[in-house]
Amino acid sequence: MDILFAASELAPMVKVGGLADVVAALSKALRLLGHKVTIAIPRFPALEASGLLLARRLTPMALPSLPGAPAGESFHVLDGKLGSGVELLVIDFPGLFDRPGVYGDDSGDYADNARRFGLFSRAVVEVVRQRSRAGTPYDIVHAHDWPTAMVPYLLREQGGELGRTRTVLTLHNLSHQGSFPVAALAQLGLGLDHFSTDHLEFYGQISFLKGGLLAASAVTTVSTTYAREILTPELGERLDGVLRSRKDKVLGIINGIDYAVWNPMTDPAIAARYDAEDTANKGRCKSALLQEIGLEINPERPLIVSLGRVVAQKGSDLLAAALPKILKGDVSVVIAGKGDAALEAKLEAGVAKSSERAKYLGGVSEAVSHRLLAAADIVVVPSRYEPCGLVQLYAQRYGALPVASRTGGLVDTIVDCDAGLDTGSGFLFDKPTATALVGAVQRAVAAVSHPRWGALRRRVMRLDLGWDRPARRYAHVYRSILTEAQPAVTPAPTAQP
């Protein structure tokens, strides 16, 4: 199949979260299965600096004139290629994407995000149109999250052959929806007739994500449990009605990890390499990391690591509240990540009284993230909800046992260990409270000194966490919608605002 990804992130160059890792790894895995994959992405400065873009600039393309749309909008498309062989189409709207942030900066989201990603989505549709006119149409157009969710909607609205383009929308996190004032319809080239409950209207605004959910031939999300959770009012982020109207088209596919990037046997970022058959060098990695960040070096002391965005969704407040009790034990704690300033301050205060054994690092580089995982015995993932999560998968690959809340993809990727450590791949707790988190951490710390800890670590490191099986499931989704007479489109329920 000939597949076009539309995405706003691509690891390691343009990365805010796990979306970037998935786009890079899934596209590569699909190519290894024999498919042709192209990624359309805005022209961010980091892509320019990466050297991936070829020198040839294609002929400028113009967006078609549409009622209500800004006139004279044109863009350039640059060719590129990843080391995996995946092709790049880098779409350049001068002045819109040559900024430090992907979606915003320290002061918040960019005020013109509707224009930025509205025009990008229209440009992707125009690329699809040109390919179709040339007689080489894409078989599948696969959009990722709200920044590109309007691509399926805009394709459907074209009508004719282009309107029958098979599309997939993957939800990486339903809480990010791309909601904007009604005036943003102009950026999409759409009239006020699209501001209705069975189109884009969403609680008095328009929602890019709602448009994609209504129009996509299939909707996927990144774990089977999360696919069920988002159909409920509790975790449906007010889109549960729309999702239930399309529930026969909603499928969960658990993420994988790229072994070429996340592999302690080949990782150039860590102090010493190791694998499941010989984990001795993991102790060297711990000593090197503790020395690097200025903590007391004690390889026998369990090292607990937290790695990820510092926000309430990720349970950073639960971790801050749990730190005093966790640090009463003979453990070391290292926390890395940036986000909410108030939560950052709480984490800093939480480690301050144990400065010889605990440290808050703030934001860290990708290389330091690898070293933290290689050093860790335990990785805490106390998310209130988690579409899939990648940190727990990286931790397992590096021989660190995850402690996580029983929600979303964490349930799908972690089996709670029994008392004898004969089964399981981590430690789960039921309620998002500091008390429950402390209890699970204490279970994990006790397990480190258990006679079967080494066997547990080796078993977890041998788990098949790669992208081959998930990629085959995505390919099955593509084939299933290609066999349909036309993409199924179900209007939103009338009760949905």
N, C-alpha and C positions, 0 to 999 in steps of 0.2 A: 504494500500500500504506500501511497504518497501522502504524507501527513504533514500538516502545518500546525506548529504550536504558536499561539499568541500569548506572550508572557511579558511581565514587567520586571522580572528578576531572573538572574542567571549566575549561579555560583561558578567560580569564586569571585567574579568581577563585580557583579551588581547583586548585593545580598543584604536583605533586611531580616529574613527569617528562613524557615524550612522550605518555603516555596522555591527559593533559588536552588537549593540542593536537589529538590525533586525534578525541576525542569531540566537541569543538567544531567542527572543520572537516568531519569526515565527516557529521555530522548536518546541517550547513548544505548540503553538497553534495548529499545525498540530497533535501533539501527543494527545491533548485533543479531537481532532476530530476522534481519533481511529487509526491513522496511526503509524507505527513504524518509528522513525527517529533516524539516527545516524549522528554525525558530525565528519568528518575527519579534523584534524587541526594539524599544526606543533607543536612540543614540545617546547613551550616557557617557560622561567623560571617562569612566573606568573602562569602558569597552575600547575607547580610542587609545587609552594608555596601554591596553593589554597586547597590542600588536596583532589582534585577531582579524582586524578589518583589512581587506585587500585595497590596493591603491585605486582601483577603477571605480569611479562614481557613475552610477547609472543615469540615464536621461531623467530629468526631473519629471515627477508625476503630479497631476492636479486632481483634487477631489472634484467630483461632479457637482455642478450647480444644482442646489436643491432649495425648495421654498423655505425661507427662514434661516438658512445656513449662512455663515460668514462667506463673503465672496472672495475669490482670488486665493484660496488656500492651496498651497502646493507643498511638496515635500520631495526629498531625495531618498533613494534606497541605495545602501552600500552593501556589497557582498562581503561575507566573511566565512570562516570555517573554524570549528573547534577541533582540538586534537583527536576527538572521538570520530571525526568525519561528519558530524552533524553540520548542516549548512546554516548560515546566519543571514537573515535579511534585517539589516539595521536601518530603521526608519528615522529620518532626520527632519524634525521641524525646528528650524533655528530659533533659539531662545527659550524653547519649552522644556528641554531635558538636560541642557548643559548647566546643571546645578549640583551642589554637593550631595543633596539627598535624593532619594527615589520618590518619596511621597511628601516629604517635608523636612524641616530642620528642628533645631532645639526649641523654637518658638511655636511649633505646631505644624499642621498640614499646610501645604501650599494653597493659597486662596484660589488659584486657577486650575486645580486638579481636574475639574469637570472639562475644562477646555483641553488640558494636556492629554488626558486619556480618552476623551471623546474624539478628538482628532486622530489620535493613534488608532483607535478602533475603526474609524472610517477609512484610514489609510490601509489597514489590514484588509478590509473588505474590497478596497480598490485593487490591491495586489491579487486577491482571489479572483476578482472580475477579469483582470488582464490575463491571468493564467487560463481561465476558462475560455476567453476569446481566442487565445493562442492554440486551443485544442488540447491542452495538457492540464486539465483541472485537477486540483487536489482531491483526493478521495475523502479525507477527513480534515476538518479544522477543529483544533482542540484548544479551547480557551481556559485560562487559569485565573480564578478569583475575580473580584469586582473590576480591576483595571481593564480587563479584556472581556468581561461578561457581555458587553453590548455587541460584541462581534456576532454571536449567534442571532441576536435580535435583529441587528441591521441586515444581516444576510437574509433572514426570513422576510423582512419587509421589502427586499428587492423584488420578490416575486419571480416567476418564470424559472428557468433552469438554475439561476444563481440562488434563488430562494429555496431550492431543494437541496442545497449543499448540506451534507451530513455534518453535524457539529456535536461536540462534547464539551461540557463545562465541568471543571473540577473545582470543588469547594475545598480550599485548604483551611479556611477559618471563616465561618458564617458571620462572625461578629463584625467583620469589615465588609461594608455593603456598598460603598460608593453612593451615598445619598446626597442630593444637591437640590438647590432651588429650581423651580420649574423653568426659569430662564435658561438653564443648561440644555434644554431641548434644542436650542439653536446650534450648540456645538456639535450635536449629533445629526444635524440636518433634518430634524423631525418637527412636526407641527403640534399644536395644542391638542389635536385629536388623540395623541399618545398619552396625554395626561388624564388617564381614567383608571378605574380600579382593575379593569381587565387588561391594562397595558402597564405603564411605568409608574403610575401614581402610587405613592407609599407614604401614608401619614403626612400628607400635605407637601411632600417633596417628590422627586423622581428617584428611583433606585436603579442604578446600573445592574446590580446583582439580580434584582427581581426580573429585569428584562431578559437576562441570560437564562434564568430558571424557567421562564415561560417558553422560550424559543428553542433551547438546545434539544437535539435529538436524544441525548442521554445526559444525565447528571451523575457525576461520581463524586465521592468524597473519600477521605484518606484513611478510613477504618470502618469496619463493619458495625461496630457498636455506635460510633458517631453517626453513621447513616440512619440508625434507628432513633438516636437521641434528638436529632434535628427535626424529627416529625412531631415532637412534643412542644407544648407551650413553654416548658421550663428551659429548653436549650435551642428552641427554634428561632430565637432572636426576632420574633414577630413575623417571620417568614414561614412559620410552620404550616399555615393554611395553604400557601402556594406550594410548598413541598409535598404536603399530603395530596394535593390535587394531581401531583405527578409521581406519586410514590412508586408506581410500577416502573418508572424510569430512573429511580434513584438507587445507586449501588455503591457500596463501600469496598474499596480496595486498599489494603494496608500498604503503607510505604515500605520501601527497602532502603538499603544503604549501598553506596558505591564502594566496593572493596578496593578499587584502585586508589581511593582517597582515604578511606577509613580502615586501616589494616595495620595492627601493631607489628606485623612481621616485615613490613616494607616501609613503614612511616619514617620519612626523613626528618620529621620535626621532633621526635622523641629522643631521649638520651641513650636508650639501648633497646634493641628490638627483641621481640618475644612472640610466641604463639601458644596455642592451646596445649601443645605437647610439652612445652618447656616454658613455664611462666617465671623462671627465676629472675630474669632481668626486669620484671615489673618492680621489684624492690629497688633496683638501681634507678628506675624512672622516678620513684617516689622520693628518694633521697635527693636526686638532682633537682626536682621541682621545689622541694622544701627549701633547699639552699638558694635557688633562683629567686624565690619570693621572700626570703628572710625569716622563715619559721624554724623552730627547733627541729633538728634532724633526729628522728626516731622511727626507723623503718618498721618497727614492730607495732607502733601505735596506729590504729585504724585511721585512715584519712577519708573524710567525708567531703564531697565536692558538690556544689550547686553551680550549674552553668546554664544561662539563658536570660531572657528578658526579665527585668525587675518590674513586674506589674502584678496587679491583683489576680488576673487570670491564671498566672503561673504560680500562685500561692506564695509569693514573696513575703506577704505580710504574715502568713502562717509560719514561715521559716524564721522570720525575725522574732516572733513571739516564742518560738520553740527553742531558740538558741541558748538561753540561760540553762535550761534543763539538759539539753544535748551536751553542752560544754562542761557539765558537772562530771561527765564520764571522762575516761582517759582517751580522748580522741583529738584529732586535729581537724579543723574545718576551714575550707577555702571556698569563697563565694565569688563568682565572676558574672558580670552582666550589668547592663545599664537600662534605665527606664524612668520610672516615676521617682522624682527627686525626694519626696517624703519617705518612700520605702527604702531608697538608697541610704538615707540618713539613719533609718531604724536598723538596717543591717550593719552599718558602720558602728553604731552604738552597741549593737549586740555582740560584736567581736572585740570591742575595745578592752574589756576587762580580762581577756585571755589572749593578749597580743602575741605571746610566745607560741600559742598553739592555733590561733585563728586569724584569718585575714579576709578583708573584703577588697577585691582587686578592681572593681568597676569594670568597664569594658575592656576586653582583651582581644588580641589578634587571633586569627584562625590557628596559627601555629601553637600559641599558648593553650588554646582550647584542646588541641591534640595532646599536649603534655599533661594537662590536668586530668584527662581521661586515662592516660597511661599510668598516672601516679595513683589514681583513686582506688580505694577499696569499695566505697559506697558512693552512689550518686543519687541525690534527692531530687524528685520531680513531683512536687506537691500541688500540681495544677488543680484548679477548681473544675475546669473542663479542658479537654485536650483532644482536638480532632484526630491526631495520630501521635505526634511527638516523634522527634528523631533522637533526642539526647539519650533516652533510655536504650535505644538500639545501638548507638555509638558506645555507650557504657558497656553493654553486654559484649560487644565485639572486643572491647579492650579489657575485659575481665573484671569490670566493676559492677557490682550488683545494684540494680536500681531500687530505690524506695519510692513508691508512687501511690497516688490516690486512685481509687477504683472508679475510673471514668474513661469514656471514649476509647481512643486507641491504646491507652495504657493498659486497659483490661485485655485487649486483643494481643498485646505483645509481651505481657508479663504474667507468668503463672506464680501464684503465691507459694513460697517455700513452706514445706512441712517442717515439723520440729526436728526431725532427723536429717534434714537437708537431702533426703533421697529423691525428692521431686521439687520442681519449681525453678524459677529463673529470676526471682526478685522478691520484694516484700511489699504487699499492698495494704493500704488502710482505707476504711470505709467512708468516713466522714471528713470533710474539709475543715478540720480543727487542728489547732496547735497540739492539743493533747493526743489526738490520734497519730499525728506525725511523729511526735516524740516516742510513742509506743512502738511504731514501726521501725524507727531508727534504732531504738534499743534492741529490738529483735535482730536487726542486721548486724549491729556491733557485737552482740553475743555470738552470732554465727561465725564471725571472723576467727574466733578462737576454737571453733568446733573442729573435731578431727576430720570431718568430711568437707571442710571449707575448700580445700584444694581441688577435690573432685567436683564440687559444685561449680567452682570458677571455670574449670576446664570444660565441663558440660555446657555451660552457658556460652563460652567462647566458640563452641562448635556448632551453635545454632545456625540454621540457614536463614540469614537476614538479607541476602542479596536481592537484586532487582529483577532477576530472571523470571520468577513466578509472577510477581505483580505486573511486569511488562506483558507477559502472555495473557493475563486477564484483561489488560487494557486493549490488546489486539483483538481479543474475543468480543469486547464491547464494540470496537470499530466494525468488525465483520457483521455483528448482529444488526447494527443500524444500517449498514450498506445493503442488507438483504430486504429491508423494509421498502414498501412502495414509495414512501416519502417520510420525512421526519415527522414524528408525532408531535402535534402542538395542541396543548390543552389550555384553555383560558383560565385565568385565576378565578377562584371562587368569589362569588359576588359579595360575600361577607368580609373579604379581605380589604382593608383600607388601602 
